[in-house]
Amino acid sequence: MACVCEICAKGKQSGMNVSHSHLKTKRVWKPNIQRVRAVVDGEVKRVNVCTRCLRSGKVQRAL
């Protein structure tokens, strides 16, 4: 599944794990992407949407 929201374009973010001894290793934070049926331009399509967009009402889910 794509790791990018089709509404807000939220994607992966990278950073570092930092241990107690301050050793650093690379890591990735992924957004919570859901594949939902939504109304887009008057027709029902399957879209990859982050839960923030679902919760805020930027996407109208199809029934």
C-alpha positions in Angstrom: 0.0 0.0 0.0 1.2 3.5 -0.8 2.4 5.3 2.3 1.1 8.7 1.1 -2.2 10.4 1.7 -4.0 11.3 -1.5 -5.7 14.3 0.1 -3.0 16.1 2.1 0.1 14.3 0.7 1.3 13.3 4.2 4.1 10.8 3.8 7.0 9.1 5.6 9.2 11.1 7.9 12.7 10.1 8.8 14.7 10.6 12.0 16.9 8.9 14.5 16.4 6.4 17.3 18.5 7.8 20.2 19.5 5.3 22.9 20.3 6.1 26.5 24.0 6.0 25.6 23.2 8.5 22.8 23.9 6.0 20.0 21.9 7.0 16.9 20.3 4.8 14.3 18.0 5.8 11.4 14.3 5.1 11.6 11.1 6.0 9.8 7.7 7.2 11.0 4.8 6.2 8.7 1.4 7.9 8.7 -1.7 5.8 9.4 -3.1 5.4 5.9 -6.4 3.7 5.3 -7.8 2.5 1.9 -11.4 3.7 1.9 -14.3 4.1 -0.5 -14.9 7.8 -0.8 -16.9 10.1 -3.0 -14.5 12.0 -5.3 -16.0 14.4 -7.9 -19.4 12.8 -7.6 -18.3 9.2 -8.1 -17.2 6.5 -5.7 -13.5 5.6 -5.7 -11.0 3.8 -3.5 -8.5 6.3 -2.1 -5.5 6.1 0.3 -6.3 8.6 3.1 -4.7 9.3 6.4 -6.8 9.1 9.5 -6.4 12.8 10.2 -8.2 13.6 7.0 -10.9 11.0 7.7 -11.5 12.4 11.2 -11.5 16.1 10.2 -14.1 15.5 7.4 -11.9 16.3 4.4 -13.1 13.0 2.9 -16.7 12.0 2.5 -16.9 8.2 2.8 -19.2 6.2 0.5 -21.8 4.0 2.1 
